[in-house]
């Protein structure tokens, strides 16, 4: 796959002359029908129109070019020029990447947007150190808890096999007494069907995408946080563009950010309703469970601030100042 991607780069060598149309490959982890991917396609179409066809961005959905956990590194190395990734999955590289996944820090779309604005300067700095330029990010709906059985107390969560998608979700599982297993989105359906996991924390969108009602029975709308998919570009590839093309990319990125957030908010309630329509029990969490989750949130907020130092403090202070 990497040899193939390198060949693509060689065939469309970066140039600032504008003499020929340029093609960028954009790997994404989610299916073409997902609203994040649809938004990325709209962004790509708009960039092509804005540049008069001089820059074409080709979307590779569903991990077809690079798997989710390969996308960020592929863009860093220039094996793809642009990509979309759930950055919190890379919190092991830098805990700043988990700013959007701190339990119960930002639990609404409005709060998520305020947190995005607060984190943008620090996030841009961290990405720049990795040869990446931040373009835009779009939230997922609030995260809820899925189980294959009713959960009425913290004891009901103990020992349950839990799908984690980043270090944050793995830590939630550990503090709740569950057993985490890292599983990418493309592998989730099989993991549920085979019983590798029987619980997870995710959005209603993921639940609908994966038809989780075929393997799970209960959804608890805890609204823990709103993780974000982030789109970034290889800095060398971006800087090789003519100024007018760079402007097109950044202008259309801003539009994609606003459009994606609006779409997420519009779809959020519908996703949860769809889960119920397919037979899942959809309820708020029981009070003892919510109490336990609140304790977990306090613990993890303190841990995150300690691990991020000045960067984390700057984000939290900017967020609370809004």
C-alpha positions as CSV (number, residue, x, y, z in Angstrom):
1,X,0.0,0.0,0.0
2,X,2.8,2.4,0.9
3,X,4.6,1.6,-2.3
4,X,1.4,2.3,-4.2
5,X,1.0,5.6,-2.5
6,X,4.6,6.6,-3.1
7,X,4.1,5.8,-6.8
8,X,1.0,8.1,-6.8
9,X,3.2,10.9,-5.3
10,X,5.9,10.4,-7.9
11,X,3.4,10.5,-10.7
12,X,1.9,13.8,-9.4
13,X,5.1,15.5,-8.1
14,X,4.5,18.6,-6.1
15,X,4.9,21.8,-8.1
16,X,4.2,25.4,-7.6
17,X,4.2,26.3,-11.2
18,X,0.5,25.7,-11.8
19,X,1.4,24.4,-15.2
20,X,-0.6,21.2,-14.8
21,X,-3.5,20.0,-12.6
22,X,-2.4,18.5,-9.4
23,X,-4.1,15.6,-7.6
24,X,-4.0,15.0,-3.9
25,X,-5.1,11.8,-2.2
26,X,-7.2,12.1,0.9
27,X,-7.6,8.9,2.9
28,X,-10.4,8.8,5.5
29,X,-11.3,6.0,7.9
30,X,-15.1,6.2,7.6
31,X,-17.5,4.9,4.9
32,X,-18.6,7.1,2.0
33,X,-22.1,7.4,3.5
34,X,-20.9,8.9,6.8
35,X,-21.5,12.6,7.1
36,X,-17.8,13.3,7.8
37,X,-16.9,11.7,4.5
38,X,-19.7,13.4,2.6
39,X,-18.5,16.7,4.0
40,X,-14.9,15.9,3.0
41,X,-16.2,15.1,-0.5
42,X,-18.0,18.5,-0.6
43,X,-14.8,20.2,0.5
44,X,-12.9,18.4,-2.3
45,X,-15.4,19.4,-4.9
46,X,-15.4,23.0,-3.7
47,X,-11.6,23.2,-3.8
48,X,-11.6,21.9,-7.4
49,X,-14.1,24.5,-8.4
50,X,-12.3,27.3,-6.6
51,X,-9.0,26.4,-8.2
52,X,-10.5,26.1,-11.7
53,X,-9.6,22.4,-11.7
54,X,-5.9,23.0,-10.9
55,X,-6.2,21.0,-7.6
56,X,-8.2,17.9,-7.4
57,X,-8.6,16.1,-4.1
58,X,-9.5,12.4,-4.4
59,X,-11.3,10.9,-1.3
60,X,-10.4,7.3,-0.4
61,X,-13.2,6.3,2.0
62,X,-13.4,3.5,4.5
63,X,-9.7,3.0,5.1
64,X,-9.3,1.9,1.5
65,X,-6.0,3.6,0.9
66,X,-4.7,3.7,4.5
67,X,-6.3,2.3,7.6
68,X,-7.4,4.8,10.2
69,X,-4.3,4.3,12.4
70,X,-2.0,4.8,9.3
71,X,-3.5,8.0,7.9
72,X,-1.7,10.6,10.1
73,X,1.7,9.1,9.5
74,X,1.0,8.7,5.8
75,X,0.3,12.4,5.5
76,X,3.3,13.4,7.6
77,X,5.6,11.4,5.3
78,X,4.0,12.6,2.1
79,X,2.6,9.2,1.1
80,X,-0.8,11.1,1.0
81,X,-1.0,14.8,0.8
82,X,-4.1,15.4,3.0
83,X,-6.1,13.2,5.4
84,X,-8.8,13.0,8.0
85,X,-8.2,11.4,11.4
86,X,-9.7,11.2,14.9
87,X,-6.6,12.8,16.5
88,X,-7.5,11.6,20.0
89,X,-6.4,8.2,18.8
90,X,-2.8,9.6,18.8
91,X,-2.8,10.9,22.4
92,X,0.0,8.4,23.1
93,X,2.2,10.7,20.8
94,X,1.0,13.9,22.5
95,X,-1.8,14.1,25.1
96,X,-2.8,17.4,23.6
97,X,-4.5,15.4,20.8
98,X,-7.1,14.2,23.4
99,X,-8.3,17.7,24.2
100,X,-11.7,16.9,22.6
101,X,-12.2,13.7,24.6
102,X,-11.9,14.8,28.2
103,X,-15.0,13.3,29.9
104,X,-17.7,15.9,30.6
105,X,-15.6,18.9,29.8
106,X,-17.6,19.9,26.7
107,X,-20.9,18.0,26.4
108,X,-22.8,20.1,23.8
109,X,-22.2,21.3,20.3
110,X,-21.9,24.8,21.5
111,X,-19.3,23.8,24.1
112,X,-17.5,21.7,21.6
113,X,-17.1,24.7,19.3
114,X,-15.8,26.8,22.1
115,X,-13.3,24.1,23.0
116,X,-12.2,23.8,19.4
117,X,-11.5,27.6,19.2
118,X,-9.6,27.5,22.5
119,X,-7.4,24.5,21.4
120,X,-6.7,25.7,17.9
121,X,-3.5,27.7,18.5
122,X,-1.9,24.9,20.6
123,X,-3.1,22.1,18.3
124,X,-1.7,24.0,15.2
125,X,1.6,24.3,16.9
126,X,1.8,20.6,17.8
127,X,0.8,19.6,14.3
128,X,3.3,22.0,12.7
129,X,6.1,20.2,14.5
130,X,5.1,17.1,12.7
131,X,5.0,18.6,9.2
132,X,1.2,19.0,9.3
133,X,-1.0,22.0,8.8
134,X,-4.4,22.1,10.5
135,X,-7.3,22.7,8.1
136,X,-10.5,22.0,9.9
137,X,-12.3,19.7,12.3
138,X,-15.9,18.5,12.6
139,X,-17.6,17.0,15.8
140,X,-19.2,13.7,16.2
141,X,-22.5,13.7,18.2
142,X,-22.2,13.3,21.9
143,X,-20.8,10.0,23.1
144,X,-23.1,7.4,24.7
145,X,-22.5,4.0,26.2
146,X,-23.5,0.9,24.3
147,X,-23.9,-2.5,26.0
148,X,-25.2,-6.0,25.2
149,X,-27.1,-6.0,28.5
150,X,-28.9,-3.6,30.8
151,X,-26.6,-1.7,33.1
152,X,-28.1,-0.3,36.3
153,X,-25.1,0.0,38.6
154,X,-21.3,0.3,38.4
155,X,-21.1,-3.4,39.3
156,X,-22.8,-4.2,36.0
157,X,-19.9,-2.8,34.1
158,X,-17.2,-4.7,35.8
159,X,-15.4,-7.2,33.6
160,X,-17.3,-6.3,30.4
161,X,-15.2,-6.4,27.2
162,X,-15.1,-2.8,25.9
163,X,-14.1,-1.4,22.5
164,X,-11.7,1.4,22.9
165,X,-10.7,3.8,20.0
166,X,-8.1,5.8,21.8
167,X,-6.2,6.0,25.1
168,X,-9.0,8.1,26.6
169,X,-11.7,5.5,26.0
170,X,-9.3,2.8,27.2
171,X,-8.8,4.8,30.4
172,X,-12.6,5.2,30.9
173,X,-12.9,1.4,30.6
174,X,-10.2,0.8,33.1
175,X,-11.6,3.2,35.7
176,X,-15.0,1.6,35.3
177,X,-13.6,-1.9,35.8
178,X,-14.1,-2.9,32.1
179,X,-11.6,-4.6,29.8
180,X,-10.6,-2.4,26.9
181,X,-9.5,-3.6,23.4
182,X,-8.4,-1.1,20.8
183,X,-10.5,-1.5,17.6
184,X,-10.5,0.7,14.6
185,X,-13.9,1.7,13.0
186,X,-13.4,-0.5,9.9
187,X,-13.0,-3.5,12.2
188,X,-15.8,-2.7,14.6
189,X,-18.6,-4.7,13.0
190,X,-16.6,-7.9,13.0
191,X,-15.5,-7.4,16.6
192,X,-19.1,-7.0,17.7
193,X,-20.3,-10.0,15.7
194,X,-17.6,-12.3,17.1
195,X,-18.0,-11.2,20.7
196,X,-14.5,-9.7,20.9
197,X,-16.2,-6.7,22.6
198,X,-19.7,-6.3,24.0
199,X,-19.7,-2.6,24.9
200,X,-18.3,0.7,23.8
201,X,-18.6,4.4,24.1
202,X,-19.4,6.1,20.8
203,X,-21.9,8.4,19.0
204,X,-25.3,7.5,17.7
205,X,-23.8,8.0,14.2
206,X,-21.4,5.1,14.7
207,X,-24.2,3.0,16.1
208,X,-26.3,3.6,12.9
209,X,-23.3,3.2,10.5
210,X,-22.5,-0.2,12.0
211,X,-26.1,-1.4,12.7
212,X,-25.1,-2.2,16.2
213,X,-28.6,-3.3,17.1
214,X,-27.7,-6.6,15.5
215,X,-25.3,-7.3,18.3
216,X,-26.1,-4.9,21.2
217,X,-29.3,-4.1,23.2
218,X,-28.8,-1.0,25.3
219,X,-27.8,2.6,24.6
220,X,-27.3,5.1,27.5
221,X,-27.2,8.7,26.3
222,X,-24.5,10.0,28.8
223,X,-23.2,12.8,26.5
224,X,-19.7,12.2,27.7
225,X,-17.9,14.4,25.1
226,X,-17.9,15.2,21.4
227,X,-14.8,13.9,19.7
228,X,-13.7,15.6,16.5
229,X,-12.4,14.3,13.2
230,X,-9.6,16.6,12.1
231,X,-8.4,17.3,8.5
232,X,-4.8,18.2,8.0
233,X,-2.5,18.6,5.1
234,X,1.2,17.8,4.6
235,X,2.9,21.2,5.1
236,X,5.3,20.8,2.2
237,X,2.5,19.9,-0.2
238,X,0.5,22.9,1.0
239,X,3.3,25.4,0.8
240,X,4.2,24.1,-2.8
241,X,0.8,25.4,-4.0
242,X,0.4,28.8,-5.5
243,X,-1.0,31.4,-3.2
244,X,-4.4,31.4,-4.9
245,X,-4.7,27.7,-4.5
246,X,-3.6,27.9,-0.8
247,X,-6.4,30.5,-0.3
248,X,-8.9,28.2,-1.9
249,X,-8.0,25.3,0.4
250,X,-8.1,27.4,3.6
251,X,-11.3,29.2,2.6
252,X,-13.1,26.0,1.7
253,X,-11.8,24.4,4.9
254,X,-13.5,27.0,7.0
255,X,-16.7,26.4,5.1
256,X,-16.4,22.7,5.6
257,X,-15.9,23.2,9.3
258,X,-19.1,25.2,9.7
259,X,-21.1,22.9,7.4
260,X,-19.9,19.7,9.1
261,X,-20.8,21.0,12.6
262,X,-24.2,22.1,11.4
263,X,-24.8,18.6,9.9
264,X,-23.7,16.8,13.0
265,X,-26.1,18.8,15.1
266,X,-29.0,18.2,12.7
267,X,-28.3,14.4,12.6
268,X,-27.7,13.8,16.3
269,X,-31.2,13.3,17.5
270,X,-32.1,11.2,14.4
271,X,-29.3,8.8,15.1
272,X,-30.5,8.0,18.6
273,X,-34.1,7.7,17.3
274,X,-32.9,5.2,14.7
275,X,-31.3,3.1,17.4
276,X,-34.6,2.9,19.2
277,X,-36.6,2.2,16.0
278,X,-34.4,-0.9,15.5
279,X,-35.2,-2.3,19.0
280,X,-32.5,-0.9,21.2
281,X,-33.4,0.3,24.7
282,X,-32.4,4.0,24.7
283,X,-32.4,5.6,28.1
284,X,-30.5,8.1,30.3
285,X,-28.0,6.3,32.6
286,X,-29.1,5.2,36.0
287,X,-28.1,7.6,38.7
288,X,-25.4,5.3,40.3
289,X,-23.8,4.8,36.9
290,X,-23.8,8.6,36.1
291,X,-22.3,9.2,39.6
292,X,-19.5,6.8,38.7
293,X,-18.9,8.4,35.3
294,X,-18.7,11.8,37.0
295,X,-16.0,10.5,39.3
296,X,-14.1,9.1,36.3
297,X,-14.4,12.5,34.5
298,X,-12.9,14.4,37.4
299,X,-10.0,11.9,37.6
300,X,-9.3,12.0,33.9
301,X,-9.5,15.8,33.7
302,X,-6.8,16.1,36.4
303,X,-4.7,13.4,34.7
304,X,-4.9,15.1,31.3
305,X,-3.9,18.5,32.7
306,X,-1.0,17.0,34.4
307,X,0.2,15.2,31.3
308,X,-0.1,18.2,29.0
309,X,1.5,20.8,31.3
310,X,1.5,24.3,30.0
311,X,-0.2,23.3,26.7
312,X,-3.2,21.8,28.5
313,X,-3.5,24.7,30.9
314,X,-3.5,27.2,28.0
315,X,-6.4,25.2,26.4
316,X,-8.5,24.9,29.6
317,X,-8.0,28.6,30.5
318,X,-8.9,29.8,27.0
319,X,-12.0,27.6,27.0
320,X,-13.2,28.7,30.4
321,X,-12.5,32.4,29.5
322,X,-15.1,32.3,26.7
